[in-house]
């Protein structure tokens, strides 16, 4: 099984969540990150309120990830997912739509601590590695 890490999971790792850290170690070689998630994390790292230790921790772990681009089919699927969610009276941000669409199209399990935000997306498999 291969996994796509959401920004919330990456942040849990940076905050030294032991469960998330153990799972990342366990699944090395099967971990993917969207370039969108990488952007979100790097923006967070540049925030002056972010602890300084997070930056070297991030740049140490990223070598274990396969980075996935956003292309036309992902954008199209993200638009369809967003439209479907709006019809249900739900909304998620553009970055989350792109990450979810990447997971769906590539057949990856989305690893997130924000499962409630993604539960209504058809065809998306979710897991929360921070949960007991």
N, C-alpha and C positions, 0 to 999 in steps of 0.2 A: 504494500500500500504506500502511496506517496501523498505528501501533505503540502498544502499552501499555508504559510504562516501569515496571519492577519497582524496588523500593527499592535493590537492589544496583547497578543501573545508575545511579540518581540519585546514590548515594554515590560511585560511580566518577567521575561528572562533578564532584561537589563536591571530590574529591581530585585534580582536574586531569588525569584520564586523557585524553590527547590523542585517542585513537581514539574514545572515547565523545563527547567534545566536538565532534569533526568530524562525527560522525553526527547528533548533535542539531542542529547547524547545517544539515546537508544536508536533514534531514527536517522542518524547521519547517513547521507547518501540518498535519502528519499525526501529531502526538504527543499521546498521551493519558496521563493518570495517574489511577489510582483514588484516591478519597478515603482509602482505607485506606493506600495508599503515602504520600500526603501526611501522614497522621497519623504513620506510622513515621518519616518524615524529620524532621518537626517535633519529635517526641520526641527524636530523636538530636541535633538542634540545641540542645535545652535541656539536654542532658547537659554538665556542666561540663568534661568531658574533650574535648569536641568543639572543634576549632580555631575561633576566633572568625570567621575569614574565610569559613567555610562558610555562615553565615547570610545575609549580603548576596548571596552567589553564588546561593543557593537562591531568594531572593525576587526576584532579577533574572531568572532563567530561567523561573520558574513562569508568567509571562505568555505564554509560548509554548505552554503545554499546555492541552488541554481536560480539565477534571476530570470524572470519571465517578462517579455515585453508586452505592451498593449498594442494590438493590431486592429484592423478593421472589423473582423468577426467578433472580437471581444467587445469593441465599442457597440456594435449592433446588438449583441446579446445583452449588454448592460442596459441599453435603451429599452429593450423589451422587458427586462426584469423590472426596471424602474416604472414603466407604464403599468405593468401588472400590479405592482405594489400600490401605486396611486389609486388604481381601481378598487383596491381593498381598503383604502383609507390609510395606508402606511407610506412612510417615506424613509429612505436612508440616503446618505450623502453620495456624491458622485464617486469619490474614491472607493467607498464600500461597494457600490454597484460594479465598478470595474474589477475589483478583487473577486467579488462573487462570480461574475461572469467568467473570469479567468479560471476559477476552480471548476465551474460547471463544464466549460468547453474542454478543459484538459483532463477531466475526470479525476480531479484531486479532492481530497478531503480538506475542508477549510478548518484550520485550527484557530479558534478565537475564544476570548473570554467574554465576548459579547454575543452569545448564541441567540438571545432573544431578538436582536436586531435582524438576524438572518433567517430565522425559522420559517418564514412564509415564502421563501424562495424555492420554487419547484426545481427538483433535480439536484439540489445542493446538499451534500453530506457535510455535517458539522461535528466537531468534537471540541471539548474544552479541557485542555491538559492541566489547567490550574485547579480543576474541581477534584475533590477527594474521591 
